[in-house]
Amino acid sequence: MISTGEKIDTNFTLSIVQNGEEKEVRFDELLDRPAIVSVYMRNNTSGCDKQNRSLAEHAEWFDEQGYNLIALSKDTCGSHQKYADKLGIPYVLASDPDFAFAEATDSIVEKKMYGKTYDAPSRSAFVIDTNGTVKAVIEKVNTKAHAEELKELIRSLS
């Protein structure tokens, strides 16, 4: 996992849903101000729904503090569009089926489910400055109180 103070390679493309619109962007285009990237596994699953509901309820606070809020999973933009409508998500949802962000942050971990082992992004969060420098990392997200843990982290950076 990337450490605080290290820079990530921001030269990769993601598909995103923003304000109801789907588009392709280079990651560095999302860094017009500091960003919080919250990685989750899948839309419409219990833990991920809790994680995103928490963010959606506090999205305005993060905006007021000067941060872009980005939630990222491997789901398609079509799925993200429905998910944003369902949960009232006002922030960017990014589709990353090739794990480009996880590779850039060295956050691919081994997981096990139903006796099978596979590699996938960790459920983590990153605070990234406009130049790609990692300001903070939450290596294991608390899905129920994700916004609160991020708010505490942002306050500690001030």
N, C-alpha and C positions, 0 to 999 in steps of 0.2 A: 504494500500500500504506500502510495506517495506520502511524503511527510510535509508538514507545515514549512513554508519557505521555499519549497521546490516549485519549479515552473512546469506546467504541462504543455505538451505539444498540442496547440489549438487548431492545427491545420487538418481538420477532418470535417466531413459533412454529416448533418443530421436532417431528418425530416421532422418538422414540428407542426403543431397546431397552436395557433396564437390568435385570440379574438375570433374564433370560428373559422379561421383561414388556414389551409394547409400550404406549406412551402418548404423548400430545401434551403438550408443555410449552412455556412461554415460556422463551426463552433465559436470562433472568435467574434463573429457578428453578434452573438448573444452577450458579449462582454462590453457593451457600451457603457455599463456601470458594473460595480461588483455583482457577482451572481452567487446564488445558493443553488446547488444542484443536488436534488434528492433522488437517489436511485431506489427504485422499487421493482418488484418482479413482474406482476401482471395486473391488468385492469380487472375489476370485478372479483377480487379475492379478499377475504376477510381482513388480513393484516394490511394489505395494500390500500384497501378502502379506508381503514382507520388512519393510515399514514397521510393519505391525500385529503381526507375530511379535515384533519387537524390543520394541514397547511391552508386549505381553502378558507377555513374560519378566521385565519390570521393573516391572509395574503395582503390585506391593506396595510398592516403594521410593517411588514417587510418592505413594501413599496415606499412607505413613508420614511423608512430608514435608509433608502437609497439602494436597495438590492433588487435585482431581477430574480424571480423565483422560477426555477425550472425543475419539473419532475420528469424523470427519464426511465423508460422501460423498453423492452423489446417489442411491445405491441405496435400495431400499424397505426397510421394516422387516422384511418377510418374508425378503428376501435377507440382511439384517443378522443375523437370528436364526440362520439356517443357517450363516452365516460365523462368528459368535461360537462356535457349537457346534464347528465344524470346527477353528478355531484356538485354542480355549480362552480366548476373550477375556473378561476379568472386568470390563471398564470399559464406559462408555456408548458405544454406536454411534448416531450421529445421522444421520437422513435429511434431506437438504436439496436436493431436486430443483429448487427455484426460486432457489437460490444466495443465500438471505437472509443467511447468515453472510458470504459473500464480498462481498456488497454492503456490509454493515455494517463490514467491515474493508478495503474498497476493494482487494480482492485478486483481482479478475477480470482475467485476462490473455488475450492472443491466443495461440492454439495452432494448430499445423499437424499434420495427420495424413493420409497418403495423398493429398497434394496439396490437401486442403481446409483452409480457415482457419475457425476458430470461437473463440468466447469461452467460457472456463470458469475455475473457481477455480484458483489456483496451488496447487501442492503445497507447503504451508507449515505453520508451527506458531505458535501464539500463546499466551503466558502472560497471563491476564486476571485482574485482581483482582476481589473481590466487588462492587465498585461499577461494573464495566465498564471500568476503566482498563487499558490495555495495558501490561504490565510488561516484555515482551520479545517479539521476533519472530524467527523463523527463516524467511527468505524462500525458501530452497530447501533442502528436507529431504534429508538423506542417508538413503536408504531402508534401507541395510544396517545403519547404526549410529544409527538415529534415537533410540532410548532413551538412548544414551550422549551424544549431542549435547544432548539435553534435560536430562539429569542435570548435565552441565557448566554449562549455562545456569542451571539452578535453583541450583546451588552458587554461581554468580557473583552471584546476586541476594541471597544471605544476608548 
